[in-house]
Amino acid sequence: MLTPIDPIVWIIVGGVVALAAILTTVLVVRNRRQRELTRRDRRPIEAPTARPEAPVEPGAREAAVEAPAPAPTADRPEAAGTRLARLRRRLAGSNNVLAQALLGLISTDRLDADTWDDFEATLIGSDLGVGPTTELVDTLRKELSIDGVNDPTRARTVLREELVKLADPTLDRTLNVTGSAGLPAVVLVVGVNGTGKTTTVGKLARLLVAEGKTVLLGAADTFRAAASEQLQTWGDRVGVETVRGPEGADPASVAFDAVNTGADKGVDVVLVDTAGRLHNKSNLMDELGKIRRVIEKRAPITECLLLLDATTGQNGLIQARVFNEVTDVTGIVLSKLDGSAKGGIVVQVQRELGVPVKFIGLGEGVDDLAPFTAEGFVDGLLGE
């Protein structure tokens, strides 16, 4: 049985609770009062003082706002003369089969029947062709039969003279960029897939700009997605406009628009890039003929350049024959003549088509395209 709690105990407990409540209230009020006093004594935070502006001349602010951004500077292409010397040096330092055969002949100790047989086989293997090879070997055997190569200077002189004859310095290699009746000259560039037509058109534009010509580019390769952008990039670098159409547009229509724009703007030369096509695809070759016919409704085509990859050898000759039948080729551009190219294709393609090689490319640099000369080509082969 629980014992009842004494009333006095209840009174004491109640007093303790009341005292604790009073002390708590006093402490809370005191702390709040102290915070209010601290806040009142604290200095207000001042805003930072702005730095005084420098005096501005009247109208200077408006001029600074309205001044247009500087125009991008166009590249300054390398002149043709310096290109020839540089490309000749590069040809001399290449692994060209024809160059190695020629230098091997004039550095041998004795010229016997085996030496001539090996020399003749190497020349044919360099894509020089049977006819030109026979002519060169017969002439050299007569000229060098007495003294052999005991006089290296004379041997080199004879060899150079005969090679220059084979390369035919009498051919007209000038690029016809003179329009008639106030119309621009039109240069059409054709070739098979993968020969580098768009790049060559861009390099040719640089060469013409270096000669002081005004140029307009026509991006008639509408089947390759990046072709138009690539050509425009080449043009932008030298300040040349590019006329292009939507992807998949009719190439003949784009070519016509480019020539029409060039005539309206009075430019000197319109360069028209075309899509690569296989020479054995009759529908694509017919389309190339259509491009030519449509262009000539606005202006005559002054040049039709066929781009050949110098490393393709005999296959390049087959291509050249078909393109010449369809588009009436007026000049050859040989790309990739350094490295693995055999070199003799220069002579053979001219003989087969009766069309001169007008430009050669010896590298991937933007100015690695130069006008072809028989003397410069031979000097490069002989390392002179």
C-alpha positions in Angstrom: 0.0 0.0 0.0 1.5 3.4 -1.2 2.2 6.1 1.4 0.5 9.5 0.6 2.9 12.3 -0.2 3.1 15.1 2.3 1.5 18.4 1.1 4.6 20.3 2.1 6.6 18.4 -0.5 4.2 19.5 -3.2 4.6 23.1 -2.2 8.4 22.9 -2.3 8.3 21.3 -5.9 5.9 23.9 -7.2 8.2 26.7 -5.8 11.2 25.2 -7.5 9.4 25.0 -10.9 8.2 28.6 -10.6 11.6 29.9 -9.8 13.2 28.1 -12.8 10.6 29.7 -15.1 11.3 33.1 -13.7 15.0 32.8 -14.2 14.6 31.5 -17.7 12.4 34.5 -18.7 14.9 36.9 -17.2 17.8 35.4 -19.2 15.9 35.5 -22.5 14.9 39.2 -22.0 18.5 40.1 -21.0 20.0 38.5 -24.1 17.5 40.1 -26.4 18.3 43.5 -24.9 22.0 43.0 -25.4 21.5 42.1 -29.1 19.5 45.3 -29.7 22.1 47.5 -28.1 24.9 45.9 -30.2 22.9 46.3 -33.4 22.2 50.0 -32.6 25.9 50.8 -32.0 27.2 49.0 -35.2 28.1 51.5 -38.0 26.2 51.1 -41.3 28.1 49.5 -44.2 28.9 52.1 -46.8 28.6 51.4 -50.6 31.9 51.3 -52.4 32.9 54.6 -54.0 32.9 54.4 -57.8 36.2 55.2 -59.5 35.9 58.5 -61.4 35.8 58.0 -65.2 38.4 59.5 -67.4 37.2 62.4 -69.5 35.9 61.3 -72.9 36.2 63.4 -76.0 32.8 64.4 -77.5 31.7 61.7 -80.0 34.5 59.2 -79.0 32.1 56.8 -77.3 29.8 56.8 -80.3 32.7 56.2 -82.6 34.0 53.3 -80.6 30.6 51.7 -80.7 30.0 52.2 -84.4 33.6 51.3 -85.6 33.3 48.2 -87.8 35.4 45.1 -87.1 38.5 44.9 -89.2 38.1 42.8 -92.4 39.9 39.5 -92.4 43.2 39.6 -94.3 43.5 37.5 -97.4 46.5 35.3 -98.0 49.2 36.5 -100.3 49.8 33.6 -102.7 53.3 32.7 -103.8 54.3 34.0 -107.3 54.8 31.5 -110.1 58.6 32.2 -110.5 59.5 31.2 -107.0 57.3 28.1 -107.2 59.2 26.7 -110.1 62.5 26.8 -108.4 61.1 25.3 -105.2 59.2 22.5 -107.0 62.2 21.7 -109.2 64.3 21.1 -106.0 61.5 18.9 -104.6 61.4 16.8 -107.8 65.2 16.4 -107.6 64.9 15.1 -104.1 62.1 12.6 -104.8 62.2 8.9 -105.4 61.1 9.3 -109.0 61.8 6.2 -111.1 62.6 8.1 -114.2 65.0 10.4 -112.3 66.8 7.5 -110.7 67.2 5.7 -114.1 68.7 8.8 -115.8 71.1 9.6 -113.0 72.1 5.9 -112.8 73.0 5.9 -116.5 75.4 8.9 -116.3 77.0 7.6 -113.1 77.9 4.1 -114.4 81.5 3.1 -115.1 80.9 1.4 -118.5 78.1 1.2 -121.0 77.7 -2.4 -122.3 74.7 -4.2 -123.8 73.4 -5.2 -120.4 73.5 -1.6 -119.1 71.5 -0.4 -122.1 69.0 -3.2 -121.7 68.4 -2.4 -118.1 68.2 1.3 -118.8 65.6 0.7 -121.6 63.5 -1.6 -119.3 63.6 1.0 -116.5 62.4 3.8 -118.9 59.5 1.7 -120.1 58.6 1.0 -116.4 58.6 4.7 -115.7 55.6 5.2 -118.0 57.7 6.9 -120.6 56.2 4.6 -123.3 57.8 2.3 -125.8 58.1 4.9 -128.6 59.8 7.6 -126.6 62.0 5.1 -124.8 63.2 3.6 -128.1 64.0 7.1 -129.5 65.9 8.2 -126.4 68.0 5.0 -126.1 68.9 5.0 -129.8 70.0 8.6 -129.6 72.0 8.2 -126.4 73.8 5.1 -127.7 74.9 7.0 -130.8 76.0 10.1 -128.9 77.8 8.2 -126.1 79.2 5.2 -128.1 82.6 6.8 -128.5 83.4 8.4 -125.2 80.9 6.6 -123.1 80.5 8.4 -119.8 84.2 9.2 -119.3 83.1 12.8 -119.6 80.2 13.1 -117.2 79.6 16.8 -118.1 79.1 16.0 -121.8 77.0 12.9 -121.0 74.7 15.0 -118.8 74.4 17.7 -121.5 73.5 15.2 -124.2 70.9 13.5 -121.9 69.4 16.9 -120.9 69.0 17.9 -124.6 67.3 14.7 -125.6 64.9 14.7 -122.6 63.9 18.3 -123.3 63.1 17.3 -126.9 60.9 14.5 -125.6 59.0 16.9 -123.2 58.5 19.1 -126.3 59.2 22.8 -125.4 57.4 23.9 -128.5 53.9 23.2 -127.1 51.9 26.2 -126.0 51.4 25.8 -122.2 49.9 29.2 -121.5 46.6 29.2 -119.7 44.0 31.0 -121.8 42.4 33.4 -119.3 41.3 36.1 -121.7 37.6 36.4 -122.2 35.9 38.0 -125.2 33.1 40.5 -125.7 33.3 41.6 -122.1 32.8 38.1 -120.8 35.1 36.3 -118.3 37.4 33.5 -119.3 35.9 30.2 -118.2 38.1 27.3 -117.0 36.4 23.9 -116.6 38.3 21.4 -114.4 37.4 17.7 -114.9 38.8 14.3 -113.8 38.0 11.0 -112.1 37.3 10.5 -108.4 40.1 11.0 -105.9 42.5 13.0 -108.1 42.0 16.2 -106.0 40.1 18.4 -108.3 38.6 20.7 -105.7 42.0 21.2 -104.1 43.6 21.9 -107.5 40.9 24.4 -108.4 41.6 26.2 -105.1 45.4 26.2 -105.8 44.8 27.4 -109.3 42.7 30.3 -108.0 45.7 31.3 -105.7 48.0 31.2 -108.7 45.7 33.5 -110.7 45.3 35.9 -107.8 49.0 36.1 -107.5 49.1 37.1 -111.2 46.7 40.0 -110.4 43.5 38.3 -111.9 40.1 38.7 -110.4 38.6 35.2 -110.0 35.2 33.6 -109.1 34.7 30.0 -108.2 31.8 27.7 -109.3 31.1 24.7 -107.0 29.5 22.4 -109.5 30.4 19.3 -107.5 27.1 19.0 -105.9 27.2 15.3 -105.1 30.0 15.3 -102.5 28.7 16.8 -99.3 31.8 18.7 -98.3 32.9 19.8 -101.8 31.2 23.2 -101.8 32.4 24.1 -98.3 35.9 23.0 -99.2 36.0 25.1 -102.3 34.6 28.1 -100.5 37.3 27.8 -97.8 39.9 28.0 -100.5 38.3 31.0 -102.0 37.8 32.8 -98.7 41.6 32.6 -98.0 42.4 34.7 -101.0 39.3 36.9 -101.1 37.5 35.1 -103.9 33.8 34.6 -104.1 32.3 31.1 -104.5 28.9 30.4 -106.2 27.3 27.2 -104.9 23.9 25.5 -104.8 22.2 23.1 -102.5 23.5 19.6 -102.1 22.2 17.4 -104.9 21.4 20.4 -107.2 21.9 20.1 -111.0 25.6 20.7 -111.6 25.0 22.3 -115.0 22.7 24.8 -113.3 25.3 25.8 -110.7 28.0 26.1 -113.3 25.7 28.4 -115.4 24.9 30.5 -112.3 28.6 30.9 -111.6 29.5 32.0 -115.1 26.5 34.4 -115.1 27.5 35.9 -111.8 31.1 36.3 -113.1 29.8 38.1 -116.2 27.6 40.4 -114.1 30.5 41.3 -111.7 33.1 41.7 -114.5 35.6 39.2 -113.1 38.5 38.0 -115.3 38.2 34.3 -114.7 35.5 31.8 -113.6 36.9 28.5 -112.4 34.3 25.7 -112.4 34.9 22.6 -110.2 33.1 19.4 -111.3 32.3 16.1 -109.6 34.7 13.2 -110.0 33.4 10.6 -112.3 34.6 7.3 -113.7 35.5 7.4 -117.3 33.6 4.2 -118.0 30.3 5.4 -116.7 28.5 6.7 -119.8 25.7 8.5 -117.9 28.2 10.6 -115.8 30.3 11.4 -118.9 27.1 12.5 -120.7 26.4 14.8 -117.7 29.8 16.4 -118.1 29.0 17.1 -121.7 25.8 18.7 -120.6 27.7 21.0 -118.2 29.9 22.2 -121.0 26.9 22.9 -123.3 25.0 24.8 -120.6 28.0 27.0 -119.7 28.6 27.9 -123.4 25.1 29.3 -123.6 26.4 32.2 -121.5 30.2 32.3 -122.3 32.7 30.3 -124.2 34.9 27.9 -122.3 38.5 29.1 -122.8 40.2 26.1 -121.1 39.2 22.6 -120.1 41.8 21.1 -117.8 42.0 17.4 -117.1 43.5 16.5 -113.8 45.4 13.3 -113.8 47.0 11.5 -110.8 50.6 10.9 -112.0 50.8 7.7 -109.9 48.1 6.0 -112.0 50.3 5.4 -115.0 48.7 3.7 -118.0 45.3 3.9 -116.4 45.6 7.6 -116.4 46.1 7.5 -120.2 42.9 5.5 -120.7 41.0 8.1 -118.6 42.5 10.9 -120.6 41.4 9.5 -123.9 37.7 9.2 -122.8 37.6 12.7 -121.2 39.2 14.2 -124.2 36.4 12.7 -126.4 33.7 14.2 -124.2 35.0 17.6 -123.2 37.7 18.5 -125.7 40.5 18.8 -123.2 42.9 21.7 -123.8 45.5 21.1 -121.0 46.7 18.5 -118.5 47.3 19.1 -114.8 49.5 16.3 -113.2 49.1 16.0 -109.5 51.3 13.9 -107.1 54.3 14.0 -109.5 56.6 13.5 -106.5 57.0 10.4 -104.4 55.9 7.3 -106.1 55.0 8.9 -109.5 57.1 7.4 -112.3 57.6 10.7 -114.2 57.4 9.3 -117.8 53.7 9.9 -117.9 54.4 13.6 -118.7 55.9 12.6 -122.1 53.4 9.9 -122.9 50.2 11.7 -122.2 51.3 14.6 -124.4 52.0 12.3 -127.3 48.8 10.3 -126.9 46.5 13.2 -126.7 48.4 16.0 -128.5 47.6 18.1 -125.4 50.2 19.9 -123.3 50.8 19.4 -119.6 50.2 22.9 -118.3 50.6 22.5 -114.5 52.2 20.1 -112.1 51.6 19.5 -108.5 54.5 18.3 -106.3 53.0 18.4 -102.8 50.1 19.2 -100.5 51.0 22.8 -99.6 48.6 25.6 -100.7 51.1 26.9 -103.3 52.5 23.5 -104.5 51.1 24.0 -108.0 53.3 25.5 -110.7 53.2 26.0 -114.5 55.0 23.2 -116.3 58.0 23.9 -118.4 60.0 21.2 -120.3 63.3 22.6 -119.2 62.3 23.0 -115.5 61.0 19.4 -115.4 64.1 17.9 -116.9 66.4 20.0 -114.7 64.5 18.7 -111.7 64.9 15.1 -112.8 68.7 15.6 -113.3 69.0 17.5 -110.0 70.2 20.7 -111.7 
